[in-house]
Protein backbone atom coordinates (compact mmCIF):
# COMPACT_ATOMS: atom_id res chain seq x y z
CA UNK A 1 0.00 0.00 0.00
CA UNK A 2 2.75 2.46 0.92
CA UNK A 3 4.65 1.53 -2.25
CA UNK A 4 1.58 2.33 -4.31
CA UNK A 5 1.34 5.63 -2.45
CA UNK A 6 4.94 6.43 -3.39
CA UNK A 7 4.19 5.88 -7.07
CA UNK A 8 0.93 7.81 -6.74
CA UNK A 9 2.90 10.78 -5.40
CA UNK A 10 5.29 10.57 -8.36
CA UNK A 11 2.33 10.44 -10.78
CA UNK A 12 0.79 13.46 -9.04
CA UNK A 13 4.10 15.30 -9.33
CA UNK A 14 4.13 14.65 -13.09
CA UNK A 15 0.64 16.13 -13.28
CA UNK A 16 1.89 19.26 -11.53
CA UNK A 17 4.78 19.42 -14.03
CA UNK A 18 2.35 19.57 -16.94
CA UNK A 19 0.02 22.01 -15.16
CA UNK A 20 2.93 24.21 -14.03
CA UNK A 21 4.35 24.44 -17.52
CA UNK A 22 0.93 25.34 -18.94
CA UNK A 23 0.30 27.90 -16.22
CA UNK A 24 3.65 29.60 -16.87
CA UNK A 25 2.68 30.05 -20.52
CA UNK A 26 -0.78 31.29 -19.54
CA UNK A 27 0.59 33.86 -17.07
CA UNK A 28 2.39 35.72 -19.88
CA UNK A 29 -0.41 34.97 -22.39
CA UNK A 30 1.82 32.89 -24.58
CA UNK A 31 4.77 35.29 -24.83
CA UNK A 32 7.40 33.16 -23.09
CA UNK A 33 10.02 35.88 -23.65
CA UNK A 34 8.52 37.69 -20.66
CA UNK A 35 9.37 34.80 -18.35
CA UNK A 36 12.58 34.77 -16.35
CA UNK A 37 12.74 30.97 -16.74
CA UNK A 38 11.51 28.68 -19.47
CA UNK A 39 8.09 27.04 -18.90
CA UNK A 40 9.75 23.64 -18.38
CA UNK A 41 11.59 25.01 -15.36
CA UNK A 42 8.33 26.21 -13.82
CA UNK A 43 6.85 22.75 -14.35
CA UNK A 44 9.98 21.10 -12.96
CA UNK A 45 9.88 23.24 -9.83
CA UNK A 46 6.21 22.41 -9.23
CA UNK A 47 6.97 18.72 -9.75
CA UNK A 48 9.93 18.76 -7.37
CA UNK A 49 8.11 20.61 -4.60
CA UNK A 50 5.08 18.31 -4.85
CA UNK A 51 7.19 15.14 -4.85
CA UNK A 52 9.46 16.28 -2.00
CA UNK A 53 6.53 17.31 0.22
CA UNK A 54 4.64 14.07 -0.40
CA UNK A 55 7.60 11.70 -0.06
CA UNK A 56 8.99 13.50 2.99
CA UNK A 57 5.63 13.22 4.72
CA UNK A 58 5.34 9.57 3.70
CA UNK A 59 8.73 8.78 5.24
CA UNK A 60 8.46 10.94 8.35
CA UNK A 61 4.87 10.17 9.31
CA UNK A 62 5.22 6.49 8.40
CA UNK A 63 8.37 6.09 10.49
CA UNK A 64 7.21 8.07 13.52
CA UNK A 65 3.75 6.55 13.51
CA UNK A 66 5.17 3.03 13.17
CA UNK A 67 7.57 3.66 16.08
CA UNK A 68 4.73 5.01 18.22
CA UNK A 69 2.53 2.05 17.32
CA UNK A 70 5.31 -0.40 18.21
CA UNK A 71 5.84 1.31 21.56
CA UNK A 72 2.12 1.43 22.31
CA UNK A 73 1.62 -2.26 21.55
CA UNK A 74 4.68 -3.27 23.61
CA UNK A 75 3.34 -1.24 26.53
CA UNK A 76 -0.02 -2.98 26.19
CA UNK A 77 1.64 -6.40 26.23
CA UNK A 78 3.76 -5.62 29.29
CA UNK A 79 0.76 -4.14 31.13
CA UNK A 80 -1.25 -7.27 30.40
CA UNK A 81 1.47 -9.59 31.69
CA UNK A 82 4.16 -7.91 33.78
CA UNK A 83 6.12 -11.15 34.14
CA UNK A 84 7.18 -11.10 30.49
CA UNK A 85 10.71 -10.08 29.60
CA UNK A 86 11.44 -7.72 26.72
CA UNK A 87 12.35 -10.59 24.37
CA UNK A 88 9.18 -12.51 25.31
CA UNK A 89 7.09 -9.39 24.72
CA UNK A 90 8.64 -9.02 21.25
CA UNK A 91 7.77 -12.64 20.53
CA UNK A 92 4.16 -12.01 21.60
CA UNK A 93 4.01 -8.97 19.30
CA UNK A 94 5.49 -10.98 16.43
CA UNK A 95 2.87 -13.69 16.90
CA UNK A 96 0.12 -11.07 17.12
CA UNK A 97 1.25 -9.52 13.84
CA UNK A 98 1.25 -12.97 12.25
CA UNK A 99 -2.30 -13.61 13.49
CA UNK A 100 -3.45 -10.17 12.31
CA UNK A 101 -2.13 -10.82 8.80
CA UNK A 102 -3.66 -14.30 8.63
CA UNK A 103 -0.39 -16.14 9.18
CA UNK A 104 0.63 -18.87 11.60
CA UNK A 105 1.87 -17.94 15.09
CA UNK A 106 4.17 -20.03 17.27
CA UNK A 107 1.53 -19.93 20.02
CA UNK A 108 -2.08 -18.77 20.38
CA UNK A 109 -3.59 -17.43 23.59
CA UNK A 110 -6.04 -14.68 24.63
CA UNK A 111 -3.20 -12.15 25.01
CA UNK A 112 -1.94 -12.71 21.50
CA UNK A 113 -5.44 -12.65 20.05
CA UNK A 114 -6.24 -9.39 21.83
CA UNK A 115 -3.02 -7.75 20.66
CA UNK A 116 -3.69 -9.08 17.14
CA UNK A 117 -7.02 -7.26 17.11
CA UNK A 118 -5.28 -4.03 18.13
CA UNK A 119 -2.60 -4.58 15.49
CA UNK A 120 -5.19 -5.02 12.75
CA UNK A 121 -7.09 -1.90 13.79
CA UNK A 122 -4.13 0.37 14.38
CA UNK A 123 -2.22 -0.84 11.31
CA UNK A 124 -5.20 0.18 9.18
CA UNK A 125 -5.20 3.64 10.78
CA UNK A 126 -1.46 3.84 10.24
CA UNK A 127 -1.62 3.00 6.55
CA UNK A 128 -4.60 5.13 5.60
CA UNK A 129 -3.51 8.05 7.79
CA UNK A 130 -0.03 8.05 6.25
CA UNK A 131 -1.48 7.84 2.75
CA UNK A 132 -3.92 10.69 3.36
CA UNK A 133 -1.32 13.02 4.90
CA UNK A 134 1.24 12.25 2.19
CA UNK A 135 -1.14 12.91 -0.66
CA UNK A 136 -2.46 16.04 1.08
CA UNK A 137 1.02 17.51 1.48
CA UNK A 138 1.92 16.59 -2.12
CA UNK A 139 -1.15 18.43 -3.38
CA UNK A 140 -0.51 21.39 -1.06
CA UNK A 141 3.11 21.70 -2.21
CA UNK A 142 2.14 21.53 -5.85
CA UNK A 143 -0.62 24.13 -5.44
CA UNK A 144 1.77 26.48 -3.64
CA UNK A 145 4.26 26.13 -6.47
CA UNK A 146 1.54 26.86 -9.06
CA UNK A 147 0.35 29.95 -7.18
CA UNK A 148 3.92 31.25 -7.04
CA UNK A 149 4.37 31.25 -10.81
CA UNK A 150 4.97 34.78 -12.11
CA UNK A 151 6.99 36.36 -14.93
CA UNK A 152 9.86 37.20 -12.59
CA UNK A 153 9.67 33.87 -10.68
CA UNK A 154 13.20 32.42 -10.75
CA UNK A 155 12.08 28.85 -11.29
CA UNK A 156 15.28 27.77 -13.01
CA UNK A 157 17.50 28.89 -10.14
CA UNK A 158 15.26 27.32 -7.51
CA UNK A 159 14.81 24.02 -9.36
CA UNK A 160 18.55 23.70 -9.99
CA UNK A 161 19.24 24.44 -6.33
CA UNK A 162 16.79 21.74 -5.25
CA UNK A 163 18.30 19.22 -7.66
CA UNK A 164 21.82 20.09 -6.47
CA UNK A 165 20.81 19.54 -2.86
CA UNK A 166 19.12 16.24 -3.71
CA UNK A 167 22.34 15.06 -5.34
CA UNK A 168 24.32 16.18 -2.29
CA UNK A 169 21.88 14.30 -0.05
CA UNK A 170 22.23 11.07 -2.04
CA UNK A 171 26.02 11.37 -1.96
CA UNK A 172 25.89 11.98 1.80
CA UNK A 173 23.65 8.94 2.27
CA UNK A 174 26.16 6.78 0.40
CA UNK A 175 29.04 8.09 2.48
CA UNK A 176 27.16 7.80 5.77
CA UNK A 177 26.08 4.26 4.90
CA UNK A 178 29.71 3.30 4.38
CA UNK A 179 30.71 5.00 7.62
CA UNK A 180 27.89 3.25 9.47
CA UNK A 181 28.94 -0.16 8.16
CA UNK A 182 32.57 0.43 9.13
CA UNK A 183 31.59 1.71 12.59
CA UNK A 184 29.33 -1.28 13.21
CA UNK A 185 32.22 -3.58 12.28
CA UNK A 186 34.56 -1.71 14.61
CA UNK A 187 32.16 -1.67 17.58
CA UNK A 188 31.29 -5.37 17.26
CA UNK A 189 34.98 -6.20 16.88
CA UNK A 190 35.77 -4.28 20.07
CA UNK A 191 32.99 -6.15 21.89
CA UNK A 192 34.36 -9.45 20.62
CA UNK A 193 37.90 -8.74 21.82
CA UNK A 194 36.50 -7.52 25.12
CA UNK A 195 34.65 -10.81 25.38
CA UNK A 196 37.92 -12.75 25.08
CA UNK A 197 39.76 -10.40 27.47
CA UNK A 198 41.64 -8.67 24.63
CA UNK A 199 43.68 -11.74 23.76
CA UNK A 200 43.99 -10.57 20.17
CA UNK A 201 46.88 -12.91 19.47
CA UNK A 202 44.59 -15.85 20.14
CA UNK A 203 42.36 -14.71 17.28
CA UNK A 204 45.11 -13.76 14.83
CA UNK A 205 47.45 -16.69 15.45
CA UNK A 206 45.30 -19.39 17.01
CA UNK A 207 44.74 -22.60 15.05
CA UNK A 208 41.47 -23.80 16.58
CA UNK A 209 38.23 -22.24 15.31
CA UNK A 210 35.10 -23.29 17.17
CA UNK A 211 33.89 -20.10 18.90
CA UNK A 212 30.37 -21.21 19.75
CA UNK A 213 31.41 -24.52 21.33
CA UNK A 214 33.16 -22.77 24.24
CA UNK A 215 30.46 -20.26 25.17
CA UNK A 216 29.88 -20.05 28.92
CA UNK A 217 27.51 -17.43 30.31
CA UNK A 218 27.94 -15.35 27.17
CA UNK A 219 31.76 -15.49 27.37
CA UNK A 220 33.82 -16.95 24.55
CA UNK A 221 36.73 -19.31 25.08
CA UNK A 222 39.89 -17.54 23.77
CA UNK A 223 41.43 -20.90 22.93
CA UNK A 224 38.72 -21.64 20.37
CA UNK A 225 38.66 -18.43 18.34
CA UNK A 226 41.83 -18.94 16.32
CA UNK A 227 41.11 -17.73 12.78
CA UNK A 228 44.29 -18.99 11.09
CA UNK A 229 42.49 -21.99 9.48
CA UNK A 230 39.92 -19.64 7.97
CA UNK A 231 42.54 -17.25 6.60
CA UNK A 232 44.60 -20.14 5.25
CA UNK A 233 41.57 -21.71 3.56
CA UNK A 234 40.50 -18.39 2.05
CA UNK A 235 44.02 -17.73 0.77
CA UNK A 236 44.39 -21.22 -0.69
CA UNK A 237 41.10 -21.16 -2.59
CA UNK A 238 41.70 -17.60 -3.79
CA UNK A 239 45.18 -18.48 -5.08
CA UNK A 240 43.87 -21.54 -6.92
CA UNK A 241 41.04 -19.49 -8.42
CA UNK A 242 43.39 -16.76 -9.61
CA UNK A 243 45.82 -19.31 -11.05
CA UNK A 244 42.94 -20.45 -13.22
CA UNK A 245 41.26 -17.12 -13.94
CA UNK A 246 44.18 -14.76 -14.58
CA UNK A 247 46.02 -16.71 -17.33
CA UNK A 248 42.84 -17.82 -19.09
CA UNK A 249 41.11 -14.45 -18.75
CA UNK A 250 44.12 -12.37 -19.75
CA UNK A 251 45.08 -14.56 -22.72
CA UNK A 252 41.44 -14.60 -23.84
CA UNK A 253 41.42 -10.81 -23.72
CA UNK A 254 44.64 -10.60 -25.75
CA UNK A 255 43.28 -12.98 -28.36
CA UNK A 256 39.92 -11.20 -28.66
CA UNK A 257 41.48 -7.73 -28.88
CA UNK A 258 44.43 -8.32 -31.21
CA UNK A 259 44.17 -11.71 -32.91
CA UNK A 260 40.50 -12.64 -33.37
CA UNK A 261 38.66 -11.61 -36.50
CA UNK A 262 35.58 -9.40 -36.08
CA UNK A 263 33.36 -12.39 -36.85
CA UNK A 264 34.95 -14.58 -34.18
CA UNK A 265 34.95 -11.73 -31.66
CA UNK A 266 31.25 -11.08 -32.31
CA UNK A 267 30.25 -14.49 -30.94
CA UNK A 268 33.21 -15.42 -28.69
CA UNK A 269 33.05 -12.36 -26.40
CA UNK A 270 29.30 -12.71 -25.59
CA UNK A 271 29.72 -16.43 -25.02
CA UNK A 272 32.58 -15.78 -22.62
CA UNK A 273 30.67 -13.09 -20.77
CA UNK A 274 27.71 -15.45 -20.47
CA UNK A 275 29.63 -17.19 -17.67
CA UNK A 276 29.15 -14.10 -15.50
CA UNK A 277 25.38 -14.54 -15.62
CA UNK A 278 25.35 -18.08 -14.24
CA UNK A 279 24.21 -18.14 -10.58
CA UNK A 280 26.91 -19.13 -8.12
CA UNK A 281 24.72 -21.95 -6.77
CA UNK A 282 24.92 -23.56 -10.21
CA UNK A 283 28.70 -23.35 -10.08
CA UNK A 284 28.51 -24.90 -6.62
CA UNK A 285 26.42 -27.83 -7.89
CA UNK A 286 28.80 -28.28 -10.81
CA UNK A 287 31.76 -28.36 -8.44
CA UNK A 288 30.12 -30.72 -5.93
CA UNK A 289 28.46 -33.13 -8.36
CA UNK A 290 30.74 -33.11 -11.41
CA UNK A 291 34.21 -31.75 -10.78
CA UNK A 292 34.87 -32.92 -7.21
CA UNK A 293 34.00 -36.59 -7.94
CA UNK A 294 36.09 -36.44 -11.10
CA UNK A 295 39.11 -35.13 -9.19
CA UNK A 296 38.61 -37.73 -6.47
CA UNK A 297 38.35 -40.60 -8.98
CA UNK A 298 41.37 -39.36 -10.90
CA UNK A 299 43.38 -39.15 -7.69
CA UNK A 300 42.37 -42.66 -6.64
CA UNK A 301 43.43 -43.95 -10.04
CA UNK A 302 47.01 -42.80 -9.37
CA UNK A 303 47.01 -43.63 -5.67
CA UNK A 304 46.19 -40.22 -4.16
CA UNK A 305 43.71 -39.75 -1.34
CA UNK A 306 41.47 -36.82 -2.19
CA UNK A 307 38.58 -35.65 -0.04
CA UNK A 308 35.11 -35.54 -1.54
CA UNK A 309 35.12 -31.81 -0.74
CA UNK A 310 38.45 -30.22 -1.61
CA UNK A 311 39.94 -26.76 -1.97
CA UNK A 312 41.12 -27.71 -5.46
CA UNK A 313 37.61 -28.30 -6.79
CA UNK A 314 36.27 -25.13 -5.23
CA UNK A 315 39.22 -23.07 -6.48
CA UNK A 316 38.98 -24.34 -10.06
CA UNK A 317 35.26 -23.67 -10.33
CA UNK A 318 35.65 -20.29 -8.68
CA UNK A 319 38.37 -19.46 -11.21
CA UNK A 320 36.02 -20.39 -14.04
CA UNK A 321 33.42 -18.07 -12.53
CA UNK A 322 35.93 -15.19 -12.38
CA UNK A 323 37.25 -15.61 -15.96
CA UNK A 324 34.65 -13.35 -17.63
CA UNK A 325 35.31 -10.48 -15.22
CA UNK A 326 39.04 -10.47 -15.89
CA UNK A 327 38.63 -11.17 -19.60
CA UNK A 328 36.01 -8.51 -20.28
CA UNK A 329 37.72 -5.74 -18.31
CA UNK A 330 41.17 -6.59 -19.69
CA UNK A 331 39.78 -6.65 -23.22
CA UNK A 332 38.31 -3.18 -22.80
CA UNK A 333 41.57 -1.87 -21.35
CA UNK A 334 43.72 -3.39 -24.10
CA UNK A 335 41.44 -1.94 -26.76
CA UNK A 336 41.80 1.45 -25.10
CA UNK A 337 45.59 1.48 -25.64
CA UNK A 338 46.28 4.05 -28.40
CA UNK A 339 46.90 2.55 -31.83
CA UNK A 340 49.84 4.92 -32.20
CA UNK A 341 51.79 2.85 -29.65
CA UNK A 342 51.25 -0.28 -31.72
CA UNK A 343 52.15 1.50 -34.96
CA UNK A 344 55.33 2.87 -33.42
CA UNK A 345 56.35 -0.60 -32.28
CA UNK A 346 55.64 -2.09 -35.71
CA UNK A 347 57.64 0.73 -37.28
CA UNK A 348 60.66 -0.26 -35.20
CA UNK A 349 60.44 -3.77 -36.54
CA UNK A 350 58.76 -5.53 -33.61
CA UNK A 351 56.50 -8.48 -34.28
CA UNK A 352 52.88 -8.57 -33.16
CA UNK A 353 53.69 -10.82 -30.21
CA UNK A 354 56.56 -8.57 -29.14
CA UNK A 355 54.34 -5.51 -29.45
CA UNK A 356 51.69 -7.05 -27.25
CA UNK A 357 54.19 -8.30 -24.68
CA UNK A 358 56.43 -5.22 -24.46
CA UNK A 359 54.12 -2.33 -25.39
CA UNK A 360 50.41 -3.11 -25.14
CA UNK A 361 50.36 -5.07 -21.88
CA UNK A 362 52.60 -2.62 -19.97
CA UNK A 363 50.43 0.26 -21.20
CA UNK A 364 47.28 -1.57 -20.13
CA UNK A 365 48.73 -2.73 -16.81
CA UNK A 366 46.71 -0.34 -14.59
CA UNK A 367 43.44 -1.65 -15.99
CA UNK A 368 44.63 -5.25 -15.84
CA UNK A 369 45.58 -4.80 -12.19
CA UNK A 370 42.10 -3.42 -11.52
CA UNK A 371 40.53 -6.42 -13.27
CA UNK A 372 42.65 -8.87 -11.26
CA UNK A 373 41.79 -7.02 -8.05
CA UNK A 374 38.09 -7.31 -8.88
CA UNK A 375 38.60 -11.02 -9.44
CA UNK A 376 40.36 -11.40 -6.10
CA UNK A 377 37.51 -9.56 -4.39
CA UNK A 378 34.99 -11.91 -5.96
CA UNK A 379 37.03 -14.93 -4.90
CA UNK A 380 37.46 -13.72 -1.33
CA UNK A 381 33.77 -12.89 -0.97
CA UNK A 382 32.35 -16.03 -2.59
CA UNK A 383 30.38 -18.30 -0.28
CA UNK A 384 28.10 -20.72 -2.10
CA UNK A 385 30.78 -22.51 -4.12
CA UNK A 386 32.92 -23.02 -1.01
CA UNK A 387 29.98 -24.32 1.04
CA UNK A 388 29.07 -26.90 -1.58
CA UNK A 389 32.53 -27.89 -2.84
CA UNK A 390 35.14 -27.19 -0.15
CA UNK A 391 33.35 -28.00 3.10
CA UNK A 392 32.61 -26.11 6.29
CA UNK A 393 35.17 -27.52 8.70
CA UNK A 394 37.97 -25.22 9.88
CA UNK A 395 40.81 -27.46 8.76
CA UNK A 396 44.34 -26.01 8.84
CA UNK A 397 46.22 -27.60 5.97
CA UNK A 398 48.43 -26.71 3.02
CA UNK A 399 47.10 -29.62 0.97
CA UNK A 400 44.60 -28.41 -1.68
CA UNK A 401 43.22 -31.95 -1.91
CA UNK A 402 41.66 -31.70 1.57
CA UNK A 403 38.52 -29.95 2.75
CA UNK A 404 38.88 -26.37 4.01
CA UNK A 405 36.60 -23.45 4.75
CA UNK A 406 36.75 -19.68 4.26
CA UNK A 407 35.99 -16.55 6.22
CA UNK A 408 32.72 -15.82 4.41
CA UNK A 409 31.38 -19.33 4.97
CA UNK A 410 32.02 -19.07 8.71
CA UNK A 411 30.33 -15.66 8.84
CA UNK A 412 27.20 -17.16 7.29
CA UNK A 413 27.28 -20.16 9.64
CA UNK A 414 27.61 -17.92 12.69
CA UNK A 415 24.82 -15.55 11.72
CA UNK A 416 22.37 -18.28 10.68
CA UNK A 417 23.01 -20.55 13.67
CA UNK A 418 20.79 -21.11 16.69
CA UNK A 419 23.11 -19.36 19.13
CA UNK A 420 22.05 -16.02 20.62
CA UNK A 421 22.68 -13.26 18.11
CA UNK A 422 24.69 -11.10 20.52
CA UNK A 423 27.15 -13.97 21.06
CA UNK A 424 27.47 -15.06 17.43
CA UNK A 425 27.67 -11.50 16.07
CA UNK A 426 31.04 -10.85 17.71
CA UNK A 427 33.06 -13.50 15.85
CA UNK A 428 31.15 -12.87 12.61
CA UNK A 429 31.70 -9.11 12.62
CA UNK A 430 35.33 -9.53 13.64
CA UNK A 431 35.93 -11.81 10.67
CA UNK A 432 34.20 -9.28 8.45
CA UNK A 433 36.32 -6.44 9.81
CA UNK A 434 39.51 -8.44 9.28
CA UNK A 435 38.46 -9.19 5.72
CA UNK A 436 37.69 -5.50 5.23
CA UNK A 437 41.17 -4.49 6.42
CA UNK A 438 42.85 -7.05 4.14
CA UNK A 439 40.83 -5.88 1.14
CA UNK A 440 41.63 -2.25 1.95
CA UNK A 441 45.36 -2.98 2.05
CA UNK A 442 45.08 -4.79 -1.29
CA UNK A 443 43.30 -1.80 -2.79
CA UNK A 444 45.99 0.58 -1.54
CA UNK A 445 48.75 -1.61 -2.98
CA UNK A 446 46.92 -1.90 -6.30
CA UNK A 447 46.39 1.86 -6.48
CA UNK A 448 50.11 2.40 -6.01
CA UNK A 449 50.87 0.06 -8.90
CA UNK A 450 48.26 1.73 -11.08
CA UNK A 451 49.57 5.21 -10.27
CA UNK A 452 53.15 4.21 -11.00
CA UNK A 453 52.49 2.85 -14.47
CA UNK A 454 49.84 5.43 -15.35
CA UNK A 455 52.47 8.15 -14.97
CA UNK A 456 54.63 6.34 -17.49
CA UNK A 457 52.02 5.72 -20.16
CA UNK A 458 49.54 8.61 -19.93
C-alpha positions, 0 to 999 in steps of 0.5 A: 500500500505504501509503495503504491502511495509512493508511485501515486505521489510521483504520478501526481508530481508529473501532473503538476509538471504539466500544469505548471508548464501550462500555467507559466505560458498562460501567465504571460499569455503565450509570450514566453520571452517575458518569463525569467525561466523557461516554462519547463523550469516552472513545471519542474519546480512544481513537480519537485516541490510536490514530490518532495513534500509528499515523499517527505511526509510519507517517510516521516509520518510512516516512520514516527507513527510506526515507532509510536505504534510499536511502543504502544503495543509493547506497553499494552503487552507488558501491562497485560502480563508484567512477568514477560521479559522484553524478548518474550514481549517481542515474541508475543508482538510478532505472533500477534502480527502474524495472526493479524495478517492471517499467518501462523503464530508459534503460540495462540492465547487470549493475550496474542489474540487481543493484541492481534485485534489491536494490530489489525485496527491500528495498522489500518489507521497507520496506513490510511492516515499516512497515505492521506497526509502524504497525498495532502502535502503533495497536493498542497506543495504543488498548489503552492508552487503553481500559485507562485508562478509569475513572470519574474519567478526564478524557477530555473535557479530554484529548481537547480538548487533543489536538484543540487541539494538532492544530489548532495543528499544522495552522496551523503547517504552513500558516504554515511552508509559506508561510515555506518557499516565500518563503525558497526564492524569496529564496535562489534569487533571491540565487543568481541575482543573484550569478550575474550579479554583482549587476547587478540593474538589468540584470534590472529594466530590461534589454530582452533576455530570453534567459537560457539562450542566454548560459550559459557555465560555469554563469554567466549573461550579464547582458545577456540577463536583462532582464525588462522584456518579460515585465513589459510583456507581463504588464501588457498582457494583464492590463489587456486582461483586466480591461477585459473582465472588470470592466465585464461582471462588475460590470454582470452582478452589478448586474443579477442582484442588483437588476434581474433577476426571481427566475426569470431569476436562477435560471438566469442566475447558474448559467449565468454561473458555469459559465464558471468550470468550463471548463478553461483549456486549452479557453479557450486552444484557443478563443483560438488556433483561433477568436478569434485568426484572427477578429481577424487576418482582421478586421484584414486586412479594414481594412488592419491587420497582426495577428499570428496570436498576439496579446496582444489575443486572449489578453487577451479570452479571459482576461477572459471566463474571469475574468468569473464570479469578479468577477460572482459575488463582486460579486453576493454583496457587493451582496446583502449591502448592508443593505436599509435603505440602499436604502430610505433612498435611495428615501425621499429620492426617488432613483431605482433607478439613482441608488441603485445608483450612489451608495449600493449600489456605494460600500457594496459597494466593499470586496468589489468591490475584493476581487473585482477583485483576485482577477481580477487575480491569476488574470490574472497567474498564467494560463499556458495561454491565453497559451502558446496565444494570445499566444506565447512570444517575449519581445517588447517592444511596446506594440501589443496586436496583436503577440505577447508573453509573460508571466512565468508562461509564461517560468517554465514554459519555464525549468523544463521546458527541457533546461538544467541545473536549477541554472542554469534555476532562478535566473531562474525563481525570480527571476521568481516572487519579483518576481511575488510582491512585485508581488502583495503590494504590490497586496494591501496597496494593496487592503487600504487601500482596503477599510479606508478604505471599510469604516470609512465604511459599517460 
